[in-house]
Structure formats: structure tokens, C-alpha cells
Amino acid sequence: MDQGMEAKLGRVVITGAAGRVGPTVRTALSGDADHLVLVDRESVTADGENETAVKADVADIDALVRAFEGADAVVHLAGLAREASFGELLDTNVQGTFNVLEAARRASVRRVVLGSSNRVTGNYPIHHHVFPDEPPRPDGLYGVSKVAVEALGQMYADTFGLEVVALRLGSFEEEPTETRHLATWLSPGDCAGFVRAALTAPNVSFVAAYAVSANARRFWDLTGGESELGYRPVDDAARFAANFADDDPFWHGGPQSGAYAGADAILPYVEE
Ligand SMILES: NC(=O)c1ccc[n+]([C@@H]2O[C@H](COP(=O)([O-])OP(=O)(O)OC[C@H]3O[C@@H](n4cnc5c(N)ncnc54)[C@H](O)[C@@H]3O)[C@@H](O)[C@H]2O)c1
């Protein structure tokens, strides 16, 4: 039996269901959730009696409360998944996550899984093995917004008893497309495994965990994912290593986020 396959998941809401990660999560949960509620500001089509589609913006907290009524858990993936202006990131990622957590509290949802990002620690150097409880070191404004996302989750867990898992997703791709992915790849199968574990792990208050495949070259520790969520990833980007140059400058040093970090990556989004 696959890891975690025995658990029944109840009624689960997926925000950002129309995005890149959403469909993988939807497919992974469809067999074991009693009902899936698919929320996005873009249109999503419900498939059969076990799904409901809700077109809503995470800015609309009342719509979120209505969508969350009766739900056991929310997987929150809606947001800006890239560098952007600070105002856009505050609105969509920070205010949007506050609205999701607050709507979950009002609707008495038990658990929320937050789509966080490895970019909360993207400025650690590549030769540093990062544990999830080390101080944040965001590589840009997007990373800062995810630090705030995690802080909101921690506060809702401590203050209101909401069970919160912040999954610091690696690079979600069918297969690695750039050198950095040899360290950061998150395969669709492992993504599904981490999300299922985040929904079913017992005794959760607040957990922050890297969701990354078992890449031989990874620089993030699996503490949290393995020990607290009970999921051990299975894929390894090493089988794609021949597609990339061994002496790529990425491996020589610099931030873990590579070209996604640094002034040149941020300044286009900073208005002067
Ligand atoms: N894809 C990755 O490799 C990766 C890595 C790290 C973290 N993440 C995080 O995982 C989550 C999902 O990522 P993704 O790659 O699927 O992103 P995506 O951009 O493909 O999808 C995001 C979805 O959110 C929806 N959305 C955006 N703003 C919204 C709003 N205001 N109200 C309602 N819906 C809104 C979009 O319509 C879209 O369908 C994001 O929070 C992202 O930051 C992704």
C-alpha cells in the first residue's frame, strides 16, 4: 500500500485548483476525499457528484467562508507563485492567506495546508544544508510574502488551535528543466504524497516542512516532512543529471535560488 493511502480525507477545499499544482493535488485526493471543493478566480469544471467548483477570489472572505462550510480541511494553493511587486504580493499572498485562515476559523475547518515555498530560505548558500526551523532568509519579495504566510499559519495554530502545515514546495515540474532542479525538483508524485501526508498526519499544531523529492543533490532537510508528516519522498532528479552540465556555475556557490535571487531579479519589481 502506498504511504498514507489508507486515510479517508472527508470534505477538502483546494484553492488555486486551476493552477499548475492544483490539478495534481485534485487527482491525488479524488479517490479518498468524500467531496472536493475547487476554488479559483479562474473557471474550474467540477467532475461528477463528488466535486463542487466555486469561482471566487481570495480577496472575498465571505465567499471563502461559504465555500469552506462543512469542510474538514483546506489546501491553500491560490496566490502569486513568482516575484512581483510588493503591493501585489501583499494583496494576493499575505491578505489572501489571512482571509483563508480566518475563513477557516469562522467555518470551523480543522486543518489548513499552506502552499509555502522554498524561497523563504532561498538566500542561504548552496553548500548550506537548511533545516526547516532555521531563520528565514528570503531571496526576494515573493519569499518575504511566504515568510508572512507561514507566520500567519503559526499564529492561527497557536492562538486558535487551527492545525496548520506549511509545505515549502520545491520546483514542481514533470521533470527537471534546469540545473538547479537537480537539487530542488518536486515530482508530481512526491507533491501528491506530501499533500496527502499534510492532510492526514496526526498530532499537528504547526509544521513547516520542505516538500522536495529525494534528490541526491538537495540542500533542504526532510525533517518535518519525514518525522512529523510521515512522508518519505521517492523520486530523485539524479536520473536526469545527464541533461545538464556537471560544471554549471550554479554548483560553484551563491544563493540556493540561483538566478531567482539577487538585485537583478528584484529591481524590475521595485518602483522608484
Ligand atoms: N509551482 C511551484 O514550483 C511552486 C513552488 C513553490 C511554491 N509554490 C506555491 O504553490 C502554490 C501553487 O503554485 P502553482 O505553481 O500552482 O501556481 P499557479 O500560478 O500555476 O496557480 C495559482 C492559482 O491561483 C489562482 N489565483 C491567483 N490569485 C488568486 C486570487 N486572488 N483568488 C483566487 N485564485 C487566485 C490562479 O488563478 C491560479 O489558478 C502557490 O502558492 C505557489 O506560491 C509553487
The ligand as an SDF file (V2000), in Angstrom:
LIG
                    3D

 44 48  0  0  0  0  0  0  0  0999 V2000
    4.9370   25.5620   -8.8240 N   0  0  0  0  0  0  0  0  0  0  0  0
    5.9770   25.5480   -7.9860 C   0  0  0  0  0  0  0  0  0  0  0  0
    7.0570   25.0440   -8.3230 O   0  0  0  0  0  0  0  0  0  0  0  0
    5.8560   26.1540   -6.6080 C   0  0  0  0  0  0  0  0  0  0  0  0
    6.9930   26.1970   -5.8250 C   0  0  0  0  0  0  0  0  0  0  0  0
    6.8990   26.7380   -4.5460 C   0  0  0  0  0  0  0  0  0  0  0  0
    5.6990   27.1940   -4.0930 C   0  0  0  0  0  0  0  0  0  0  0  0
    4.5880   27.1660   -4.8880 N   0  0  0  0  0  0  0  0  0  0  0  0
    3.3380   27.6920   -4.3620 C   0  0  0  0  0  0  0  0  0  0  0  0
    2.3110   26.7370   -4.5880 O   0  0  0  0  0  0  0  0  0  0  0  0
    1.0820   27.4110   -4.9030 C   0  0  0  0  0  0  0  0  0  0  0  0
    0.5580   26.9160   -6.2540 C   0  0  0  0  0  0  0  0  0  0  0  0
    1.5510   27.1660   -7.2280 O   0  0  0  0  0  0  0  0  0  0  0  0
    1.2350   26.9750   -8.7780 P   0  0  0  0  0  0  0  0  0  0  0  0
    2.5400   26.7080   -9.4430 O   0  0  0  0  0  0  0  0  0  0  0  0
    0.1080   26.0400   -8.9790 O   0  0  0  0  0  0  0  0  0  0  0  0
    0.7930   28.4530   -9.1490 O   0  0  0  0  0  0  0  0  0  0  0  0
   -0.1220   28.9060  -10.4070 P   0  0  0  0  0  0  0  0  0  0  0  0
    0.1910   30.3230  -10.6680 O   0  0  0  0  0  0  0  0  0  0  0  0
    0.0040   27.9240  -11.5180 O   0  0  0  0  0  0  0  0  0  0  0  0
   -1.5910   28.7650   -9.8340 O   0  0  0  0  0  0  0  0  0  0  0  0
   -2.1030   29.6440   -8.8680 C   0  0  0  0  0  0  0  0  0  0  0  0
   -3.6040   29.6230   -8.9830 C   0  0  0  0  0  0  0  0  0  0  0  0
   -4.1110   30.5680   -8.0360 O   0  0  0  0  0  0  0  0  0  0  0  0
   -5.1330   31.2940   -8.6610 C   0  0  0  0  0  0  0  0  0  0  0  0
   -5.2010   32.6220   -8.0410 N   0  0  0  0  0  0  0  0  0  0  0  0
   -4.2670   33.5980   -8.0870 C   0  0  0  0  0  0  0  0  0  0  0  0
   -4.7000   34.6740   -7.4200 N   0  0  0  0  0  0  0  0  0  0  0  0
   -5.9250   34.3730   -6.9370 C   0  0  0  0  0  0  0  0  0  0  0  0
   -6.8790   35.0790   -6.1860 C   0  0  0  0  0  0  0  0  0  0  0  0
   -6.6400   36.3350   -5.7880 N   0  0  0  0  0  0  0  0  0  0  0  0
   -8.0340   34.4660   -5.8500 N   0  0  0  0  0  0  0  0  0  0  0  0
   -8.2780   33.1890   -6.2800 C   0  0  0  0  0  0  0  0  0  0  0  0
   -7.4200   32.4780   -7.0220 N   0  0  0  0  0  0  0  0  0  0  0  0
   -6.2570   33.0560   -7.3400 C   0  0  0  0  0  0  0  0  0  0  0  0
   -4.7560   31.3900  -10.1230 C   0  0  0  0  0  0  0  0  0  0  0  0
   -5.9040   31.6310  -10.9420 O   0  0  0  0  0  0  0  0  0  0  0  0
   -4.1250   30.0310  -10.3620 C   0  0  0  0  0  0  0  0  0  0  0  0
   -5.0800   29.0910  -10.8320 O   0  0  0  0  0  0  0  0  0  0  0  0
    1.3830   28.9030   -4.8760 C   0  0  0  0  0  0  0  0  0  0  0  0
    1.0380   29.4250   -3.6070 O   0  0  0  0  0  0  0  0  0  0  0  0
    2.8870   28.9550   -5.0520 C   0  0  0  0  0  0  0  0  0  0  0  0
    3.4430   30.1250   -4.4680 O   0  0  0  0  0  0  0  0  0  0  0  0
    4.6400   26.6560   -6.1420 C   0  0  0  0  0  0  0  0  0  0  0  0
  1  2  1  0
  2  3  2  0
  2  4  1  0
  4  5  1  0
  4 44  2  0
  5  6  2  0
  6  7  1  0
  7  8  2  0
  8  9  1  0
  8 44  1  0
  9 10  1  0
  9 42  1  0
 10 11  1  0
 11 12  1  0
 11 40  1  0
 12 13  1  0
 13 14  1  0
 14 15  2  0
 14 16  1  0
 14 17  1  0
 17 18  1  0
 18 19  2  0
 18 20  1  0
 18 21  1  0
 21 22  1  0
 22 23  1  0
 23 24  1  0
 23 38  1  0
 24 25  1  0
 25 26  1  0
 25 36  1  0
 26 27  1  0
 26 35  1  0
 27 28  2  0
 28 29  1  0
 29 30  1  0
 29 35  2  0
 30 31  1  0
 30 32  2  0
 32 33  1  0
 33 34  2  0
 34 35  1  0
 36 37  1  0
 36 38  1  0
 38 39  1  0
 40 41  1  0
 40 42  1  0
 42 43  1  0
M  CHG  2   8   1  16  -1
M  END
$$$$
